[in-house]
């Protein structure tokens, strides 16, 4: 669970995303950061029993800085309004599929997968889905997987036409048109503060295990 003070900090930051306010509340931020890292440590410990790739990780390998890089962005607000962690093989800087958790006022999520891979890796994933579609269908059609992710894959950027080498008659075409392979489960601010939150995040990640491993195998 996260402390109410952490949830409040993120809510207040969304309303006051400027340097003077942040500097004035720096101690509150540091307490919230420590609270989130403790939560991530508990998730890593639990996931280490489920997925051996996650066991060696530490919170610093997975958590993101709150400071935004605004150099090439029209949005010049200096801070992210969420705290997030990406648990994957090799750590957050590696381009491998993994598990993501984010806490933000009105946008608390757990899920993950593979976000916008480069063309060579994307082609490998598409090929593996095409070649092993029975296995893929079993994974994404699993009752527990569908229960936790009823909306299916996030439609971030989807091709309007089949990718090169495939056609509309391919039984896997709805997946082959995807450029990202991501599923998410949402939580309320109250659920984030509940004692069962770590358990629910682990439940979510465990349901994704075969999905994540399939994607990483495809890119090897």
N, C-alpha and C positions, 0 to 999 in steps of 0.2 A: 504494500500500500504506500501511497504518497501522503505526506502530511498536508493538512489543510492549508498551512502557510505557503507551501510550494504551489499549490493550485491557485491560491490567491495572488501570489507573486506573478505568475504567468498571466492571470486575468488582468492584473493592474498594468503589466508591461504592455499588453496589447493596447491599452488606453493611453499609455504614456511612453511611446517608443521614441525616446530622445535621450541624449547623453546626460543633460543635467539631472533628469529624474533618476536615471540608472545609477549615476555616481552617488546620488543622495541615498539610494537604496542598495548600495553595493553589498553591504553585510547581509541583507535579506536574500540577495541573489546567491551569495556564497553558501548560505544555509540551504537554499533550494537546490543548488548544484550538488552539494554533499548528500542531500536526501535522495536525489535522483540517482546518483552513482551507487548509493547503498542498495536501492531498488534494483538497479542493473546487475549489481554483484549477486544478488539473490537469484535473479533470472539466469545468469551465467552458471551459477552453481547447480540450479535445477536442470538446465539444458545440458550440462556436462554429463549428466547421467543418461541422457537420451541420444545426444549427438556428439560423438567423440571429437569432431572438428571444433566444437565450441568450448570444450573443457579447458584448453590452455589460455583462453582469453582473459583479459582484465578489463575493468570498466574503461580505462584510458584507451584501450584498443578499439572500442566500439562507440563511445560517445562523441558528439559533435560540439564544436565551439558555438557559443551563443552569438558571437560577433559575426555580422554579415559582411561579405565582400561586395561592396557597392560600386566598385570601379567601373564595371561594364553594365550596370543595372539602372534602369529609369527609377526604380524604387530606391530611394536613398535612406530609408529608415535603417538605423545602425544595428538593430538587434533582431535576432530570430525570436518569434513569440512562442516557440516550442522548445522542448528538450527531447532529443531523440538519440537512439542508439541502434546500431546495425551490427548484429551478431552473425559473422560469416567466417568461412575458412580463410585464415590469414589476416583477419581484421578488416575494418571498414574501408581501408584504402585499396583493398584487393577487389578486382572486378568479378567476384564470384557471387552466386546466389546465396541468399541468407534470410535472416529473420530481423524484422524491424519493429521497434516500438517507439511511439511518440506520445508525449503528453502536451496538450495545448487546449486552452479554453475553447470548448465546442468542437475540438478535432483531436480527440484521444483515439489512437488506433494501435492495433497490433496486427502483424501480417508479414508481408515481404515477398520474396521471390527474386526476380531479376529485372532490374530497371535499365532500360535503354542500352542494351549491350552494343558494342561496336559491330560493324557489319560481319567480320569473320566469325565472331562468336554467335551472332544472331543466326547466321546461315547454318552453323553447326546444330543449334537448338532446333531450328525448323527441320533439318534433315533427320534428327533423332526422333522428333515427334512423328514425322512421316513414316520412318522405318519401324518405329516401335509404338504405333498408334494404339494398339490393344493395351499395352502396358500404361501408356499415358491416360487413356480413357478410364482405366481402372482406378488410377490415382486421383484424377480430378472428378471422377464420378462416385468416389467413395462417399458413403452416407454421412459420415462425420465431417468430411471435408466440405460437402455441400451444405451441411447444417450450419457450420461456422462461417462459411462464406457464401451465403445464399445469392448474392448479386453477381457471383462469378468473377471474372477477371476485370480489373480496372481498364477502362477504354481510353488510355492516355493518347495514343497515336496509332491509329489502325489504318492499314492500307485499304483503299477502295477497290483495288484490283488484286488478283493473286500475285504473290511474289514470283520472280523469274524462275521458271522450271516447274511451276505448279499450275493447276487449273481449278476452276470452280467446282469440278466434279470430285475433287479430292475429299474424302470423308473428314479430313482434319483441317479443311480450309479455314474454318472460323478461328483456329489457333494459329495457323500459318500466316495469317494477315496481321497478327499482333507484332508490335515492335518492343513491347515490354510484357513480362509475364508476372503480374503482381496481383495478389489478393489481400484484402484488408478486412478486419473486424473492428467495429467502432465500440467505444465505451463512453459512458457519461462521466461528468466530473465526480459524481457521487460514487460510481463504480471504481474509479481510479483511487479513491480514498478508502475503499472497503478492504478489510483484511484478506479477502479472497482474491485480490487483484493479481498478485504474483501467480497464484494457482491458475487463474483464468488465462493469463498470458502464456504460461507454460502449456496449458491445454491447447491453446491456439497454435503455438509453435510445434507441438508434438504432432498435431494433425497435418502439418505442412512438411514433415520430415521427408517422406518419399518424393514429394514434389520438388523440394530443394535439391535433394540428391540426384534426381533425374536431370535437372538443369545443369548441375555441376558436372555430372558424368558426360553430358553431351558436349561440354566445352573443353574437355580434356584432350 
